[in-house]
Amino acid sequence: MSRVYIIVVNWNGWKDTIECLESLLLLDYPDFRIVVCDNGSHDDSITTLQEWGRQKFSSYPAKWQFLSREAAEKGAGFSDATVTLVSNSSNLGFGGGTNVGLRYAMARCDADFCWLLNNDTVVDVSALTTLVERMHDKPDAGMCGSTLREYGNRLKVQALGGAVYYKWLGVAWHIGRTIQGDVLPDPLQVENKMDYIVGASLLVRSSYLRDVGLMAEDYFLYFEEIDWVSRGQGRYSLAYAPGSIVYHKVGASIGTATNIMRKSYLCDYYTLRNRLLFTRRYSPAALPGVYAGLAGELLVRLLCGRMDLAGMIWHLLWKNGSESEKP
């Protein structure tokens, strides 16, 4: 039986994280370990999650443990702990926070797969089993995605495993995002379309980690998944497990929204800044189109009266989207 380490990054979201953990403990998959990496939360997440763990595993204390980042990255702690809470002490971003959990899993030397899962998700009981089965059926696949559905409207699809990326504009479209209901397209057709796996639920093979490496950390938020796939292109394919159902709340901590009036500054900044960063890194010929697209985004925010976001985009355009910039 393949062992799976489930990596969940928490940042000021202990309520969502606990709901996610409760659903994970109901999984029908027999061999998994959960690693919660806290990214320097300031909402009492560490204290609250520790209390939850102590109560949940009061009869089996070795099933729960709390580690520092340094200890975790060395693979320390109980080998049979079901849940490991790791304090990263500071906000390392999605890639950085996830990599702490991945380093822990690899240091333990018993991980066959790692399942990256957003903390604002709730999983179906067979979500992991079907992911692993698909990876066994497709041994050349490095990653596999789930059917993501909206938490508040469970008939609505957010993504079928992954997304299509249009490099000339630097934008992506989640496959199946207009679907309502249970009738889904042929999974092989979905796999043929996918350019990357959506990171809200992403199962990665341990051999991919050894061959390609961990997630890029300089994006901080967004574009980590497609960067990861781009680095392994030609060596690994992508897979989709339609029976792996994950319900996603979408951007509970960072303020992700498609409505410009509700979009957070951080969400908008990292989405657009990383559009430039990724394009410069992998498709520099597409930069003129991406810059034109950002100019259009600037106009939309001006028309909507979001002067804060418009000013941010103007700064990105003026400063050429420097990789070292922070909001």
C-alpha positions, 0 to 999 in steps of 0.5 A: 500500500502506497503511503501518502503525506497530506500537506495542508498550509494554514494561515489565519484560518484555523476554523477552515483547517479543522473542518478540513482535518475532520473530513480527512480523518474520515478518508477510506484510504488506509495509509496516510499522514497529515502535515499542517504547516502554519505560516506564522498565523496571528489569529491563535491558529497554533494554540487552537490547532494544538488544543484540537489535536490534544483532544482528538487524540487524547487516547492515542497521544503519539498520533499527534505532534507539534514540531518546529520547522527545523525539526520537521525538515529533518524528519523528526517526531513520531513515525506513526503520528497521524497529524503533525502540526509544524510552526513555520514561524513566518509567512513563507507563502504557498510554495514555501509553506508547502515545501516545509511539509514536502521536506518533512515527508521526504526526510521520513523516507517512506512517502510514495505520494504527497497530496497538496490540499488547500485548508479551505476544502472538505474532501469526500471519503474516497477522494484520496483512494481514487487519486492514488488509483489513477496514479497507479493506472498511469505510471508516467503521470507526475501529478493528479488532480481532483474534481473541485466543486464549490463548497456552498453549491456542490453541484457547481464545478470549479475545476476538473483536475486542472486548467488550460493556460493561454501563454500569449495573454498569461491567463488560465481557464479552469477546465469544466468551470461552467458545469453544473451537475454530475454529468462530466466529460471523458476524463481522457479528454480532460487530461489532454487539455490540461496544462497544469493541476489546480493546487487546491487538490494536487497529488504528486509522486515522490519521484517527481519531487526527487527528479524535478524538485520542490515548488518554486517559492518566489511566486509567494502565491499563484503560478506555483503549480504551472511553474512546477509542471513546466519544470517537469515537462517532457518527463511526466504527464498529468492525470485526472481522477474524476471520482476524487471529489473535493469541495472548495471554499475559494480564497477564504484567507487571501480574499480571492474573488472574480468580482473586482469590487471584492478582490483583495489587494494581495490577490490582485497583486500576486496574480498579475505580478506573477503573470509577468514573472512566469511569462518572463521565465518561460515564454518571453516572446509572449510578454507584449501580449501579457503587458497589453492584457495588464493595460486592459486590467488597469482600465477595468479597475479605473472604471470600477473605481478601484484606484488602489488596484489601478495604482498597483498595476501601474507600478507593475508596468512601470517597474517591469514586474520585478521579481524582487518586488513585494506589495 
